[in-house]
Amino acid sequence: MNAIEGFVNFGCIATGILQILSLSFHESIWKQYNGWLRTITSPIPSEETVKFVIQEEFFHNFRSFKYTVIYRIIMSKIKKPKNIRLPMAA
């Protein structure tokens, strides 16, 4: 039960952070947004739009984080390919 409550709480916190960013930085979010919307119904972007902008910014700037701790942690989790030599078939 604690795992479910933790999952829901983290989801609520993440949504709240996206809403705060949307309200505080709506102009710069719309400038950075390069997606397509049929109509823009509000000057305040949705949580999905904010998530998209943050995701794109992080993706394009990920290599500049090369010397940070989080980058080293992520790269240490990547599985290295094993050079297994298979026996030759006759």
ROSE-4610 file (N, C-alpha, C; in Angstrom, 1 decimal, always signed):
// ROSE-4610
residu = [M/M/M/N/N/N/A/A/A/I/I/I/E/E/E/G/G/G/F/F/F/V/V/V/N/N/N/F/F/F/G/G/G/C/C/C/I/I/I/A/A/A/T/T/T/G/G/G/I/I/I/L/L/L/Q/Q/Q/I/I/I/L/L/L/S/S/S/L/L/L/S/S/S/F/F/F/H/H/H/E/E/E/S/S/S/I/I/I/W/W/W/K/K/K/Q/Q/Q/Y/Y/Y/N/N/N/G/G/G/W/W/W/L/L/L/R/R/R/T/T/T/I/I/I/T/T/T/S/S/S/P/P/P/I/I/I/P/P/P/S/S/S/E/E/E/E/E/E/T/T/T/V/V/V/K/K/K/F/F/F/V/V/V/I/I/I/Q/Q/Q/E/E/E/E/E/E/F/F/F/F/F/F/H/H/H/N/N/N/F/F/F/R/R/R/S/S/S/F/F/F/K/K/K/Y/Y/Y/T/T/T/V/V/V/I/I/I/Y/Y/Y/R/R/R/I/I/I/I/I/I/M/M/M/S/S/S/K/K/K/I/I/I/K/K/K/K/K/K/P/P/P/K/K/K/N/N/N/I/I/I/R/R/R/L/L/L/P/P/P/M/M/M/A/A/A/A/A/A]
num = [1/1/1/2/2/2/3/3/3/4/4/4/5/5/5/6/6/6/7/7/7/8/8/8/9/9/9/10/10/10/11/11/11/12/12/12/13/13/13/14/14/14/15/15/15/16/16/16/17/17/17/18/18/18/19/19/19/20/20/20/21/21/21/22/22/22/23/23/23/24/24/24/25/25/25/26/26/26/27/27/27/28/28/28/29/29/29/30/30/30/31/31/31/32/32/32/33/33/33/34/34/34/35/35/35/36/36/36/37/37/37/38/38/38/39/39/39/40/40/40/41/41/41/42/42/42/43/43/43/44/44/44/45/45/45/46/46/46/47/47/47/48/48/48/49/49/49/50/50/50/51/51/51/52/52/52/53/53/53/54/54/54/55/55/55/56/56/56/57/57/57/58/58/58/59/59/59/60/60/60/61/61/61/62/62/62/63/63/63/64/64/64/65/65/65/66/66/66/67/67/67/68/68/68/69/69/69/70/70/70/71/71/71/72/72/72/73/73/73/74/74/74/75/75/75/76/76/76/77/77/77/78/78/78/79/79/79/80/80/80/81/81/81/82/82/82/83/83/83/84/84/84/85/85/85/86/86/86/87/87/87/88/88/88/89/89/89/90/90/90]
x = [+0.8/+0.0/+0.9/+2.0/+2.9/+3.4/+3.7/+4.1/+3.1/+1.9/+0.8/+0.7/+0.7/+0.5/+1.7/+2.9/+4.1/+4.0/+3.6/+3.4/+2.4/+1.3/+0.3/+0.8/+1.5/+2.0/+3.1/+4.0/+5.0/+4.3/+3.3/+2.5/+1.9/+1.3/+0.7/+1.7/+2.9/+3.9/+4.4/+4.7/+5.2/+4.2/+2.9/+1.8/+1.8/+2.0/+2.0/+3.2/+4.3/+5.5/+5.3/+4.7/+4.4/+3.4/+2.4/+1.5/+2.1/+3.0/+3.7/+4.6/+5.3/+6.1/+5.3/+4.1/+3.2/+2.7/+2.4/+1.9/+3.0/+4.2/+5.3/+6.0/+6.1/+7.0/+6.2/+4.9/+4.1/+4.6/+5.1/+5.6/+6.8/+7.8/+9.0/+8.7/+7.7/+7.3/+6.7/+5.8/+5.2/+6.3/+7.3/+8.4/+9.2/+9.4/+10.2/+9.4/+8.1/+7.3/+7.3/+7.7/+7.7/+6.8/+5.8/+4.8/+3.7/+2.7/+1.5/+0.3/-0.5/-1.8/-2.8/-4.0/-5.0/-5.5/-5.7/-6.0/-5.4/-4.9/-4.4/-5.6/-6.1/-7.3/-7.0/-5.7/-5.4/-4.0/-3.7/-2.3/-1.4/-2.1/-1.3/-1.2/+0.0/+0.1/-0.3/-0.7/-1.1/+0.2/-0.1/+1.0/+1.8/+1.0/+1.6/+2.5/+2.2/+3.0/+4.3/+4.1/+5.3/+6.2/+5.7/+6.5/+7.2/+6.6/+7.2/+8.4/+8.2/+9.3/+10.5/+10.2/+11.3/+12.0/+11.2/+11.8/+12.7/+12.3/+13.1/+14.4/+14.2/+15.4/+16.4/+15.9/+16.8/+17.5/+16.8/+17.3/+18.4/+18.2/+19.2/+20.4/+20.2/+21.3/+22.0/+21.6/+22.1/+23.6/+24.2/+25.6/+26.4/+25.8/+26.5/+26.5/+25.7/+25.7/+26.7/+27.7/+28.5/+29.4/+29.7/+30.6/+29.8/+28.5/+27.7/+27.6/+27.2/+27.0/+25.9/+24.8/+23.6/+23.9/+24.7/+25.1/+26.0/+26.9/+27.7/+26.9/+25.9/+25.0/+24.3/+23.7/+22.9/+23.8/+25.0/+25.9/+26.4/+26.6/+27.0/+26.0/+24.7/+23.6/+23.5/+24.1/+24.0/+24.7/+24.1/+24.7/+25.7/+26.9/+28.0/+27.8/+28.0/+27.8/+29.0/+28.6/+29.7/+30.2/+31.5/+32.1/+32.2/+31.1/+31.1/+31.4/+32.4/+32.7/+32.0/+31.2/+30.4/+31.3/+31.1/+31.9/+31.5/+32.5/+32.3/+31.5/+30.6/+29.8/+30.6/+30.4/+31.2/+30.6]
y = [-1.2/+0.0/+1.3/+1.2/+2.4/+2.7/+1.7/+2.0/+2.7/+2.3/+3.0/+4.4/+4.6/+6.0/+6.9/+6.3/+7.0/+7.4/+6.4/+6.7/+7.8/+7.8/+8.8/+10.2/+10.2/+11.4/+12.0/+11.2/+11.7/+12.3/+11.6/+12.1/+13.4/+13.6/+14.9/+16.0/+15.6/+16.6/+17.0/+16.1/+16.4/+17.2/+16.9/+17.7/+19.1/+19.2/+20.6/+21.4/+20.8/+21.5/+21.9/+21.1/+21.5/+22.6/+22.6/+23.7/+25.0/+25.0/+26.2/+26.7/+25.8/+26.3/+26.9/+26.3/+26.8/+28.2/+28.4/+29.8/+30.8/+30.4/+31.3/+31.7/+30.7/+30.9/+30.7/+31.0/+30.7/+31.3/+32.5/+33.1/+32.4/+32.1/+31.4/+30.0/+29.4/+28.0/+28.0/+29.0/+29.1/+29.4/+30.2/+30.5/+29.2/+28.4/+27.2/+26.0/+26.1/+25.0/+24.9/+23.8/+23.7/+22.6/+22.2/+21.2/+21.9/+21.1/+21.6/+21.5/+22.5/+22.5/+23.0/+22.4/+22.8/+24.3/+24.5/+25.9/+26.1/+27.3/+27.6/+28.3/+27.6/+28.1/+29.0/+28.9/+29.7/+30.2/+31.3/+31.8/+31.0/+30.2/+29.3/+27.9/+27.4/+26.1/+25.0/+23.9/+22.7/+22.0/+21.1/+20.4/+19.6/+19.0/+18.2/+19.1/+20.3/+21.2/+21.6/+21.8/+22.2/+20.9/+19.8/+18.5/+18.3/+18.6/+18.5/+19.4/+20.7/+21.6/+21.3/+20.8/+20.4/+19.2/+18.3/+17.0/+17.4/+18.2/+18.6/+19.3/+20.3/+21.0/+20.1/+19.1/+18.2/+17.3/+16.9/+16.0/+16.7/+18.0/+18.7/+19.1/+19.3/+19.7/+18.6/+17.4/+16.3/+16.1/+16.3/+16.1/+17.2/+18.3/+19.4/+19.0/+18.0/+17.6/+16.4/+16.3/+15.1/+15.0/+16.0/+16.0/+16.1/+15.9/+16.0/+14.6/+14.6/+13.3/+12.5/+13.1/+12.4/+11.7/+12.4/+11.8/+10.5/+10.6/+9.4/+8.3/+8.6/+7.5/+6.9/+7.7/+7.1/+6.3/+6.8/+6.0/+4.8/+4.7/+3.5/+2.4/+2.8/+1.8/+1.2/+1.7/+1.2/-0.2/-1.2/-2.5/-2.4/-2.9/-3.0/-4.3/-4.3/-5.5/-6.4/-7.7/-8.7/-9.3/-9.4/-10.1/-11.6/-12.2/-13.7/-14.3/-15.1/-15.8/-17.1/-17.3/-18.5/-19.5/-20.8/-21.8/-21.8/-22.1/-22.1/-23.4/-23.2/-24.4/-25.1/-26.4/-27.2/-27.2]
z = [+0.0/+0.0/+0.0/+0.7/+0.7/-0.7/-1.5/-2.9/-3.7/-3.6/-4.3/-3.9/-2.6/-2.0/-2.5/-2.5/-2.9/-4.4/-5.2/-6.6/-6.9/-6.2/-6.4/-5.9/-4.7/-4.2/-5.1/-5.7/-6.6/-7.9/-8.3/-9.5/-9.3/-8.1/-7.7/-7.6/-7.0/-6.9/-8.2/-9.1/-10.5/-11.2/-11.1/-11.8/-11.3/-9.9/-9.3/-9.8/-9.9/-10.4/-11.8/-12.7/-14.1/-14.1/-13.2/-13.2/-12.7/-11.7/-11.3/-12.4/-13.1/-14.2/-15.3/-15.6/-16.6/-16.2/-15.0/-14.6/-14.5/-14.1/-13.9/-15.2/-16.1/-17.3/-18.6/-18.7/-19.8/-21.1/-21.1/-22.3/-22.9/-22.0/-22.5/-22.9/-22.3/-22.7/-24.1/-24.4/-25.7/-26.8/-26.4/-27.4/-27.7/-26.7/-26.9/-27.5/-27.4/-27.9/-29.4/-30.0/-31.4/-31.9/-31.1/-31.5/-32.3/-32.6/-33.4/-32.5/-32.4/-31.7/-32.7/-32.7/-33.6/-33.3/-32.0/-31.5/-30.2/-29.9/-28.6/-27.9/-26.9/-26.2/-25.0/-24.5/-23.3/-23.4/-22.8/-22.8/-21.8/-21.0/-20.1/-20.7/-20.9/-21.5/-20.5/-21.1/-20.3/-19.7/-18.8/-18.2/-19.3/-20.2/-21.3/-22.1/-22.4/-23.2/-22.4/-21.2/-20.3/-20.3/-20.1/-20.1/-21.4/-22.5/-23.8/-23.9/-23.5/-23.6/-22.8/-21.5/-20.6/-21.2/-21.7/-22.2/-23.4/-24.3/-25.5/-25.1/-24.1/-23.6/-23.0/-22.2/-21.5/-22.6/-23.6/-24.6/-25.4/-25.7/-26.5/-25.7/-24.4/-23.6/-22.8/-23.0/-22.2/-22.2/-23.4/-23.5/-22.7/-22.5/-21.7/-20.2/-19.8/-18.4/-18.2/-19.2/-19.2/-17.9/-17.3/-16.1/-14.8/-14.8/-13.6/-13.0/-11.8/-11.0/-11.6/-11.9/-12.5/-13.8/-14.6/-15.9/-15.7/-14.7/-14.4/-13.9/-13.1/-12.5/-13.7/-14.6/-15.7/-16.6/-16.9/-17.8/-17.1/-15.8/-15.1/-15.2/-15.4/-15.4/-16.8/-17.8/-19.1/-19.2/-19.7/-19.9/-21.0/-20.7/-21.7/-22.5/-23.8/-24.6/-24.2/-24.1/-23.8/-25.1/-25.2/-26.4/-26.1/-26.5/-26.3/-27.6/-27.6/-28.9/-29.0/-30.0/-30.2/-30.9/-30.6/-31.4/-32.8/-33.6/-35.1/-35.5/-36.4/-36.8/-37.9/-37.9/-38.9/-40.3]
